[in-house]
Amino acid sequence: MLLLGITLTGSIAHQEAPSQVAFEAIAAAHFSALYVKRDTLSQASAEPLVLRVTPLGNGSIDDLRPAAAWMREHWNVRLVVSPNGVPLYFTDKDITSRGDPSAIGSSLSTGVALERVPPRVMGCVVAHELGHVLGLGHAPSDDQLMWTHCTGKRLDTLETSKAERNAIGRLHQITAYTLSGPVLWAYREA
């Protein structure tokens, strides 16, 4: 029977422990965008970027407040809860991402999955993963929000680079393309 399974699938599927959930499974079940397009401006805008988000799973608005405040102050991004936003899937299970059990957040351009962690870390994880949705990569220093790991440092002590602020300032809009048609996830306030 095992040989038949290997022959049909081409590999042995990785089984998660009951306390774990694979990021890939969350993405398949909850992220409906087929692809996402980021349109940019020739120069940075002073107008806020509105980013629509849709909390899913067992997340709440309270999980977004610290990230929203930090993103508004440092990136000029205003988070708005909307049924047509970037999916933010919150879970009490341990997320494994590409086989890495240490991930507490993971993202694609099509959505974000987050473990429910203590509030002092949650804001960092939410803002960091939304930074990836906005097109940012990892930063080289642990005093920056986009460093590879959210540490125990308070969110309000973390910095962002001028290049990151400029990249976000140049975003005009983010459109997700789904089977139902295009959905505007982010846009500049006029």
Backbone torsions as a table, in degrees:
resi	resn	phi	psi	omega
1	MET	NA	-42.8	178.1
2	LEU	-60.3	-43.5	179.4
3	LEU	-61.4	-39.9	177.0
4	LEU	-62.2	-42.9	178.1
5	GLY	-63.0	-41.9	178.1
6	ILE	-66.1	-40.3	-179.8
7	THR	-64.7	-42.6	-177.7
8	LEU	-72.7	-38.4	-175.9
9	THR	-98.0	-20.5	-178.4
10	GLY	87.4	-4.9	179.6
11	SER	-164.3	173.0	173.7
12	ILE	-93.7	121.9	-178.3
13	ALA	-67.8	140.4	176.7
14	HIS	-77.5	125.1	179.6
15	GLN	-97.2	130.4	177.8
16	GLU	-84.7	149.8	173.3
17	ALA	-68.0	157.0	-179.7
18	PRO	-57.0	-25.7	180.0
19	SER	-89.1	4.7	-178.2
20	GLN	-119.6	158.5	173.5
21	VAL	-142.4	135.5	179.8
22	ALA	-78.0	134.3	176.6
23	PHE	-54.7	-40.6	-178.7
24	GLU	-60.7	-36.1	177.9
25	ALA	-68.8	-40.3	176.7
26	ILE	-62.1	-46.8	-179.0
27	ALA	-59.9	-44.4	-178.8
28	ALA	-64.3	-36.2	-175.7
29	ALA	-85.8	-26.2	-168.8
30	HIS	-126.7	-10.0	-178.6
31	PHE	-104.6	111.2	-174.0
32	SER	-94.2	-10.9	-179.1
33	ALA	-70.2	134.7	176.0
34	LEU	-81.8	-39.1	172.6
35	TYR	-157.9	165.8	-176.2
36	VAL	-129.8	136.8	179.8
37	LYS	-117.5	129.6	175.6
38	ARG	-104.4	118.9	176.3
39	ASP	-97.7	135.8	-176.5
40	THR	-117.0	159.9	175.8
41	LEU	-97.3	161.4	178.6
42	SER	-71.4	-26.0	175.2
43	GLN	-142.5	161.7	-176.3
44	ALA	-64.2	143.8	178.2
45	SER	-100.6	146.5	174.9
46	ALA	-85.9	-13.6	179.8
47	GLU	-72.6	142.0	178.2
48	PRO	-62.3	147.0	171.5
49	LEU	-92.7	124.1	176.2
50	VAL	-90.8	124.1	178.4
51	LEU	-115.3	115.3	178.0
52	ARG	-82.3	135.8	178.4
53	VAL	-132.0	148.7	179.5
54	THR	-124.1	100.6	177.1
55	PRO	-67.1	132.6	178.7
56	LEU	-128.1	172.5	-179.7
57	GLY	70.4	-136.5	-177.7
58	ASN	-109.6	38.6	175.4
59	GLY	-90.1	168.4	178.6
60	SER	-142.1	169.4	177.1
61	ILE	-57.9	-36.4	-179.7
62	ASP	-59.6	-30.5	178.3
63	ASP	-67.2	-21.7	-176.6
64	LEU	-92.9	-21.3	-171.6
65	ARG	-56.6	-50.8	-179.4
66	PRO	-62.7	-41.0	178.7
67	ALA	-64.7	-42.3	-179.6
68	ALA	-60.6	-43.5	179.5
69	ALA	-64.1	-44.1	-179.0
70	TRP	-65.2	-44.6	-178.1
71	MET	-65.3	-35.7	178.5
72	ARG	-66.0	-45.7	-177.6
73	GLU	-70.4	-43.6	-171.7
74	HIS	-94.8	-29.9	-175.3
75	TRP	-117.2	-4.4	-176.1
76	ASN	58.3	41.9	178.4
77	VAL	-115.4	129.9	178.4
78	ARG	-108.0	117.4	177.1
79	LEU	-80.4	136.1	177.2
80	VAL	-131.4	126.6	176.7
81	VAL	-76.4	128.8	-175.6
82	SER	-151.1	148.3	175.2
83	PRO	-71.0	-10.3	179.9
84	ASN	-116.0	47.6	-178.0
85	GLY	-118.8	-175.1	175.0
86	VAL	-60.2	124.5	178.5
87	PRO	-69.2	127.3	175.3
88	LEU	-116.6	102.7	-176.6
89	TYR	-95.6	116.6	179.1
90	PHE	-99.3	138.1	178.9
91	THR	-140.2	150.9	173.5
92	ASP	-85.4	-9.6	-179.8
93	LYS	-82.9	161.7	174.0
94	ASP	-75.9	125.7	178.6
95	ILE	-84.7	133.0	169.3
96	THR	-109.1	134.1	-178.9
97	SER	-125.5	117.5	-178.0
98	ARG	52.2	39.8	177.6
99	GLY	83.1	-1.7	-178.9
100	ASP	-91.0	110.0	-178.7
101	PRO	-78.6	-4.7	-176.8
102	SER	-88.4	-6.3	-178.8
103	ALA	-67.2	135.4	172.6
104	ILE	-111.6	-5.2	174.3
105	GLY	-156.5	149.0	178.4
106	SER	-152.2	149.0	-177.4
107	SER	-145.9	154.6	166.5
108	LEU	-122.9	174.0	174.7
109	SER	-65.4	-16.9	-175.3
110	THR	-95.9	-1.4	178.2
111	GLY	164.4	173.2	-175.2
112	VAL	-133.0	139.7	172.3
113	ALA	-120.5	137.3	-174.7
114	LEU	-137.2	136.2	169.9
115	GLU	-79.1	143.7	172.9
116	ARG	-75.4	111.1	-178.6
117	VAL	-118.1	172.2	179.1
118	PRO	-54.3	145.6	-176.8
119	PRO	-52.7	-33.4	-178.0
120	ARG	-66.6	-18.6	178.6
121	VAL	-106.2	-28.1	-174.5
122	MET	-56.9	-44.2	179.9
123	GLY	-59.5	-40.5	178.1
124	CYS	-63.0	-45.7	-177.4
125	VAL	-64.6	-45.0	-179.8
126	VAL	-61.6	-51.4	-178.3
127	ALA	-63.4	-40.7	179.7
128	HIS	-60.7	-49.7	-178.0
129	GLU	-67.5	-35.5	175.1
130	LEU	-68.3	-29.2	172.7
131	GLY	-58.8	-39.7	176.1
132	HIS	-64.5	-41.5	177.4
133	VAL	-59.5	-36.0	178.7
134	LEU	-76.1	-4.9	175.6
135	GLY	103.9	6.1	-179.3
136	LEU	-83.9	145.8	173.6
137	GLY	-97.4	-168.6	179.7
138	HIS	-79.9	148.3	179.2
139	ALA	-95.2	158.3	-175.9
140	PRO	-83.8	-4.6	-172.2
141	SER	-129.5	142.8	-178.5
142	ASP	-74.2	-1.9	174.9
143	ASP	-94.4	6.4	178.6
144	GLN	-109.9	144.1	-178.9
145	LEU	-57.0	-37.4	-174.3
146	MET	-87.6	13.8	171.6
147	TRP	-60.6	160.4	-171.7
148	THR	-62.3	-23.0	-178.3
149	HIS	-134.1	140.9	170.6
150	CYS	-82.7	124.3	-177.8
151	THR	-100.3	-171.2	178.1
152	GLY	-76.2	-0.2	178.7
153	LYS	-63.4	146.8	177.4
154	ARG	-68.3	141.7	-179.2
155	LEU	-55.7	-39.9	-176.3
156	ASP	-70.3	-6.8	176.7
157	THR	-97.2	-8.2	-177.0
158	LEU	-83.4	147.2	-175.7
159	GLU	-108.5	173.3	172.2
160	THR	-135.8	155.6	-177.7
161	SER	-90.4	161.4	176.2
162	LYS	-61.6	-38.0	179.0
163	ALA	-63.8	-39.7	177.4
164	GLU	-65.9	-45.2	178.6
165	ARG	-60.9	-40.1	179.6
166	ASN	-66.9	-42.8	179.7
167	ALA	-61.1	-43.9	178.5
168	ILE	-70.0	-37.2	177.8
169	GLY	-62.4	-27.0	179.5
170	ARG	-86.0	-10.6	177.5
171	LEU	-66.8	128.3	176.6
172	HIS	-94.3	-47.8	177.1
173	GLN	-162.0	160.4	173.9
174	ILE	-125.0	124.5	179.8
175	THR	-117.8	129.1	174.5
176	ALA	-98.0	134.0	178.9
177	TYR	-105.3	119.0	-178.0
178	THR	-118.2	173.8	175.6
179	LEU	-62.5	-24.7	179.0
180	SER	-85.6	-6.3	-179.2
181	GLY	121.2	-177.6	-178.6
182	PRO	-73.5	145.6	177.9
183	VAL	-129.9	125.3	-179.4
184	LEU	-81.6	111.2	-179.4
185	TRP	-90.0	-32.9	-178.0
186	ALA	-143.9	147.0	-179.9
187	TYR	-158.2	160.9	177.0
188	ARG	-83.4	133.9	173.5
189	GLU	-72.6	139.5	179.2
190	ALA	-94.1	NA	NA
